[in-house]
Structure formats: structure tokens, C-alpha cells
């Protein structure tokens, strides 16, 4: 592989990583919004933690940011 091909592959990998990060950020925002909505509807923080996979202290911080 020559250096031009290697640079092109690296550039493509960086773009793919950036797209994946953007998708992850969007999914994380959606999950956090769903946690806030569920908390407002009366779902307990313990259950929110179990369902989301977040630690209950993290759930508490997410809900408090509302």
C-alpha cells in the first residue's frame, strides 16, 4: 500500500468514526430525554436505572438536569 492509499483509508476511517460519534450523541440525547419523560410520568429512578443501564446516581443527575 502506498502512502496516498493509506492516507485515503485513514481519512475514510476518521469520517466514519465522526459519523458514528454523531449517531451516538443523538441516541444518547434521545435516551436522556426518554428518561426525563419517564421520570416525570412517575417511573422510579431505580427502575429507570435498571431499564437504561445507567447507574442510579447518573439517572438522578439526568433527571435533575431537567
N, C-alpha and C positions, 0 to 999 in steps of 0.2 A: 504494500500500500504506500502510495506516495504522500507527501505532506499535504497536498491540495485535497486529496480524498479524505485524509484523516481530519483536516480542518472542517470539511463539509459534514462529515459524520458527527464531529463534536458539536458543530453549530446546530444540526438537526436534533441531537440529543438534548441540548440546552433548551431549544424551543419546546420540545416535548415535555421536559421537566417543568417549564414555566406554565404550560397549558394544564398539566396535572395539578400543579400548586393552585392555580386559579380555580379549577374544579373543586379541589379540596376545600379551599376557603369558602366557596359558595355553599358547599354541602354543610360545612361547619356552621355557617350563619343560619342556614335553614334548620339545622338541628337545635341550635341555641334558641331560635325563635319558637320552635315547637315546644321546647322545654318551658319557656316563659308562658306560653299559652296554656300548656297543661297545668302548670303551677297555678295560674290564675283561675283555672277551672276546678281546682281543688285536689289535684293529684299530689300525693305526699312526696316530699323530697327524697325519701328513701326509695319509693317506687320509681321516681324519675331517675335516680342514680342506677337502680337495677336495670331499667329499660334502656338507658342511654349508654351505659358502660363507663360513665364518669363517676369519680369519687363523689360522695355526698357533699363534701366541702366545696368541690368545684360546682356542683349543682346549686348550692347555696349562693355562691358568687355570681353565677349566671342569672339566677332569679333576682338577686339584689341589684344587678345592673339595669333592671327594667325601669 
